Amino acid sequence: MTSAPPSATAALPLSVLPPGHPLVQERRVGVLLVNLGSPSGTDYRSVRRYLKQFLSDPRVIEIWRPLWWVILNLVVLSIRPRRSGHAYAQIWDKVRNESPLIVITRAQAEKLGTRLAGDGIVVDFAMRYGEPAIGERLAAMRDAGCDRILIAPLYPQYAAATTATANDAAFAALKHMRWQPAVRTLPAYHDDPAYIDALAVTLEAALARLPFAPDVVLASYHGLPRAYLDRGDPYHCQCQKTTRLLRERLGWPQEKLRIVFQSRFGRAEWLRPYADQTIAELGRGGVRKIAVIMPGFSADCLETLEEIAIRAAATFRENGGEAFAAISCLNDSDAGMGLIETLVRRELSGWV
């Protein structure tokens, strides 16, 4: 019985393989930080292109596809890009001409790369929607010699519309690679002690810097349609657990730290209580000073900087409130980077 002939690649000496071929590269470990994404600009076309990609994802909008195609293309994409573009313009980083989410996630990747440099780990970042694309950055890491890659969606609480779709995009890119790297994915960390500690330390420091003591602190999470919870999505339960653990870590009573959900879209019922309604009710009910933290966001973005820090603050004051503070996300702060490093090193165990 004769053995099969060696492949053409295996027969070639390394010296004649083309530059960038995996066999030429030193074997390395990579970490790809992933977040949601943003448009490339605040103009109508840029925002429309981004929204079309985002809202076409069946993980995000779980409606019968033919019906949703009509609604999206004939209604939503005719109206929403201008509104969203105006919102992005209010928080846009004009120096870098990028959204804050891109700026911050890049900073997180750069700082993590510095922290892991001694281990020879390659760190990069990507966005689920828009640029830099997940598939593009995975291919670049593979070409740089990474034969093992940790895909790290920076979502503390798991949702199919966030964590799962980021992983979907990564797996779809792997389907087109003849030589795939081995991959791991970062699990949700909603109840991780390092995460709860980072939130508590950041919140306490932020409150100490305020010129007022809030009567109530709201923990605001991005909302989801109620139907997603009914279908088995664990997101709502994980948000509740994060809030409870943070409350216990701070030693606060339940009425001091309350949970709300923001960013609802459309007419369907979403997770309650709604942030905008709660903030208005607090103002009308005599609460004069509040602060809002957003534990479900690993980096400040449109939803934290415009929806909460600008619009929610205006809503509170219009309803009788006096002092409002939006607490920054963990971002690339020392506490935030310490958390990311802890999570990544744990997931790289056995590779590094």
Secondary structure as GFF3:
##gff-version 3
##sequence-region A 1 352
A	DSSP	alpha_helix	8	11	.	.	.	ID=ss1
A	DSSP	three_ten_helix	14	16	.	.	.	ID=ss2
A	DSSP	beta_strand	28	37	.	.	.	ID=ss3
A	DSSP	alpha_helix	44	55	.	.	.	ID=ss4
A	DSSP	alpha_helix	65	71	.	.	.	ID=ss5
A	DSSP	pi_helix	72	76	.	.	.	ID=ss6
A	DSSP	alpha_helix	77	91	.	.	.	ID=ss7
A	DSSP	alpha_helix	100	115	.	.	.	ID=ss8
A	DSSP	three_ten_helix	117	119	.	.	.	ID=ss9
A	DSSP	beta_strand	121	129	.	.	.	ID=ss10
A	DSSP	alpha_helix	134	143	.	.	.	ID=ss11
A	DSSP	beta_strand	146	153	.	.	.	ID=ss12
A	DSSP	pi_helix	160	164	.	.	.	ID=ss13
A	DSSP	alpha_helix	165	174	.	.	.	ID=ss14
A	DSSP	beta_strand	182	185	.	.	.	ID=ss15
A	DSSP	alpha_helix	193	209	.	.	.	ID=ss16
A	DSSP	beta_strand	216	222	.	.	.	ID=ss17
A	DSSP	alpha_helix	226	230	.	.	.	ID=ss18
A	DSSP	alpha_helix	235	250	.	.	.	ID=ss19
A	DSSP	beta_strand	257	262	.	.	.	ID=ss20
A	DSSP	alpha_helix	275	284	.	.	.	ID=ss21
A	DSSP	beta_strand	289	293	.	.	.	ID=ss22
A	DSSP	alpha_helix	302	302	.	.	.	ID=ss23
A	DSSP	pi_helix	303	312	.	.	.	ID=ss24
A	DSSP	alpha_helix	313	318	.	.	.	ID=ss25
A	DSSP	beta_strand	323	326	.	.	.	ID=ss26
A	DSSP	alpha_helix	334	347	.	.	.	ID=ss27
###
